[in-house]
Amino acid sequence: MTDSPAFPKDFLWGASTSAYQVEGAAREDGRAPSVWDSFCNLKGRVDNGENGDVACDHYHRYADDVALMAGLGLDAYRFSVSWPRVLPRGRGAPNEKGLDFYDRLIDRLLESKIEPWLCLYHWDFPQALQDLGGWSNRDSVGWFADYAALCAKRYGDRVKRWATVNEFSVFTLFGYAFGWGAPSIADRAVHLKVIHHVNLAHGAAVDTLRALVPNASIGAVHSVQPMRPETDQPEDVEAAALFDEHWNWAFPDPQLRAHYPPRIAAAIEPYVQPGDMARIARPVDWFGLNHYAPVYGRKDDSLIWGFGFGSPPPEMPRTDVGWPYDPSAFREVLLDLTKRYRLPIYVTENGFGTKADETPDADGRVIDDKRVAYLRDCVGMMGQARAEGADVRGYFVWSLLDNFEWGGGYGTRFGIVRVDYATQARIPKESARWYADLIRRSHNPE
């Protein structure tokens, strides 16, 4: 696969992070706990008992990190705002010190000619609001709209690219159905309420941003992975089909088609009030895609919906973290989404994780050839998809930095820049050099 497919000169190249995974400063300058701070305190829920208290210390080192981005030639940086940093109680009086941090970050990005892409919600729900029922409380729609308004008024003069929520399906399934992530609930009724309320919150945030940010370009970020049954047995086929609706379509379909997918629509119906679907399906400008690998589903009665993760075929290669290695699925998804939703697509996450420490060699270089190969293959498939009609306009690698990987703690590394967590030293890996060269050649074709 070539690492130099044809992309237009205005194709957007960026990198992504999220607040809880990189910022640290968990108890500084007025920040209050999120559900992930609470989850990390539960024994045995995060590998090695780790947490995001310090993470990559981006809160203090953001200027150095922006300099790294500029050195790579990034056009854009997708980051998230920590809701409990700017609104410690989730609502009410804002925290000026928290708001000031994002002012500094945004200003530094713009000074460096890097476009800020602001994601309002990347899973760090305020614990104070969780104590009131969290997303299962329909009042959460108003809470989120008010939070969006605060950010829009504060940053909308400089930020024009806005995402409402990151990976709706992942945090709702893992947090409210499987019980594997914050806030560690496994309850069908709660899960269904959360799906609907988060969809409503998205719609309310879109309207809020549209009203308050002139010339805003608004989207949402969805995890879309081809769903394949583990076997051809009817029970696995049906389980994978239900899993597919929960994972891939429970959020973009109502947001962009004004209806829930058929297998889950009847279950959600009791929570849908008159006018709700119109409130959810608000016009957006682009589709944010996070893609890594196909998912294999199977029947699993130990989980509340009767579906769970299966294994890929034994002949399929896997990444270092056990995910299927199948870049062709990326092309498949890009083409399918273009046909399904007819929106410009920005790939807001794509990357390669490893359990290896990726320590520097004798020359101080971090050689991550497997990541380079994966990124090269995926970018090549993205180029093929574009040539076949996929409307892909930008790509953000996950992630800029090694960071806190949720339940995996710090043992999994996705960054194109290595972070030595003991010293917080940053070292660009070979994948960073490859990516910088790709960006340079894309913007300056010979």
KATARA-V301452 format. One line per field, one symbol per residue. ss: DSSP state (H for helix, E for strand, L for the rest). burial: + if it has 16 or more other ideal C-beta (glycine too) atoms within 10 Angstrom, else -. A space follows every 10 residues. Layout:
# KATARA-V301452
ss->???
burial->???
This chain:
# KATARA-V301452
ss->LLLLLLLLLL LEEEEELLHH HHLLLLLLLL LLLEHHHHHH LLLLLLHHHL LLLLLLLHHH HHHHHHHHHH HHLLLEEEEE LLHHHHLLLL LLLLLHHHHH HHHHHHHHHH HLLLEEEEEE ELLLLEHHHH LLLHHHLLLH HHHHHHHHHH HHHHHLLLLL EEEEEELHHH HHHHHHHLLL LLLLLLLHHH HHHHHHHHHH HHHHHHHHHH HHLLLLEEEE EEELLLEEEL LLLHHHHHHH HHHHHHHHHL LHHHHHHLLL LHHHHHHHHL LLLLLHHHHH LLLLLEEEEE LLLLEEEEEL LLLLLLEEEL LLLLLLLELL LLLELLLHHH HHHHHHHHHH HLLEEEEEEL LLLELLLLLL LLLLLLLLHH HHHHHHHHHH HHHHHHHLLL LEEEEEEELL ELLLLHHHLL LLELLLEEEE LLLLEEEELH HHHHHHHHHH HHHLLL
burial->--+-+-+--- ++++++++++ ++++++---- ++++++++++ ----++---+ ++-++++++- ++--++-+++ -+++++++++ ++++++++-+ +--++--++- ++--++-++- ---+++++++ ++++++++++ ---++++--+ +-++++++++ ++-+++--++ ++++++++++ +++++++++- +++++----+ ++++++++++ ++++++++++ --+--+++++ ++++++++++ -----+++++ ++++++++++ ++++++---+ +-++---+-- ++---++-++ ++-+-+++++ ++++++++++ --+++-++-+ -+------++ +-+++++-++ +++++-++-- +-+-++++++ ++++---+-- -----+-+-+ ++++++++++ ++++++---+ ++++++++++ ++++++++++ +++++++++- +--+-+++++ ++-+++-++- -+----
